[in-house]
Amino acid sequence: MQRPTIRPATRPTTRRRFLRLGAAWALALGAPARAIEPFTRKAGGRLKLSCAAYSLRKYLDLKKPSMTLEEFMEKCAAWGTDGVELTEYYFPKPITAEHVARLKRKAALLGLDITGSPIGNNFALPPGEERERQVAAVKAWIDVSADLGSPAIRIFAGGAPRGASEVDARKWVVESIEACCAHAAKRGVFLALENHGGVVAEADGLLEIVRAVRCEWFGVNLDTGNFHTRDPYGDIERCVPYAVTCQVKTEIAPAGEKKREADLARLVGILRKVGYAGYVTLEYEAAEEPLEAVPRHLETLRKLLSA
């Protein structure tokens, strides 16, 4: 079996190249980037329930798997979700076109949407071979995601390398994302940047990148458990207007305080306030046995989303 063919990105038009380079030059020179507009949404948008494969990582871990992605989808169908989020980590390697097609078929027969396809990457890198490898890997995963029917891939920013400033690292993240944008647009897959530590550990750092990237196929993968600030709920509210996907965790940890149970009703209320529409994905990370805790939390979310 061979890897799925990586389709080359089309060459952007001269105007797009000019706009992209202009944004990069402005950021490099310290000029304030013009903020992109939050997504225009109408109040009352439908919220649908999904479950992340990461929630069952102890069973899906490829080092010693006791569950396949197909079996994970069967669990989600039994638990009554509308969709499933299939993380790249749990795809047997090499990833083949045949396996991707089987997963798509399985989801269709179970009546599930594939709601997202997260990948692990590092874009906080200076120009060079390693950054090119990271960009190529994300482009290849865009193709897999498009073939799956996934509307978005979760990407990471990364942390500033030793000796580099966070300002430089965020500039490199913008450049790396924009290097993937034409291909994402061609395949119709959103690039969704998660607030996942490093240079996007706080809302200001995340929003600086979001407002600098010029790409209509880019937005935020909002993870409700990843802001460890004094006011994580406030930071979530600031970022949700830019969200194209949302992962809800059952715990939250404000700065200087112990981790505690998240207020799921409050989180859903924040989503509704800005008119977020689409999937709300449970990403379970707490200590309780996931096969017991996940269906219970899904039921709680289902009631809140349908209220």
Secondary structure as GFF3:
##gff-version 3
##sequence-region A 1 307
A	DSSP	alpha_helix	14	28	.	.	.	ID=ss1
A	DSSP	beta_strand	47	52	.	.	.	ID=ss2
A	DSSP	three_ten_helix	53	56	.	.	.	ID=ss3
A	DSSP	alpha_helix	57	60	.	.	.	ID=ss4
A	DSSP	alpha_helix	69	79	.	.	.	ID=ss5
A	DSSP	beta_strand	83	85	.	.	.	ID=ss6
A	DSSP	three_ten_helix	88	90	.	.	.	ID=ss7
A	DSSP	alpha_helix	97	110	.	.	.	ID=ss8
A	DSSP	beta_strand	113	116	.	.	.	ID=ss9
A	DSSP	alpha_helix	129	148	.	.	.	ID=ss10
A	DSSP	beta_strand	152	155	.	.	.	ID=ss11
A	DSSP	alpha_helix	166	187	.	.	.	ID=ss12
A	DSSP	beta_strand	190	194	.	.	.	ID=ss13
A	DSSP	three_ten_helix	198	200	.	.	.	ID=ss14
A	DSSP	alpha_helix	203	212	.	.	.	ID=ss15
A	DSSP	beta_strand	218	223	.	.	.	ID=ss16
A	DSSP	alpha_helix	232	239	.	.	.	ID=ss17
A	DSSP	three_ten_helix	240	242	.	.	.	ID=ss18
A	DSSP	beta_strand	243	248	.	.	.	ID=ss19
A	DSSP	beta_strand	251	252	.	.	.	ID=ss20
A	DSSP	beta_strand	260	261	.	.	.	ID=ss21
A	DSSP	alpha_helix	264	273	.	.	.	ID=ss22
A	DSSP	beta_strand	278	282	.	.	.	ID=ss23
A	DSSP	alpha_helix	290	306	.	.	.	ID=ss24
###
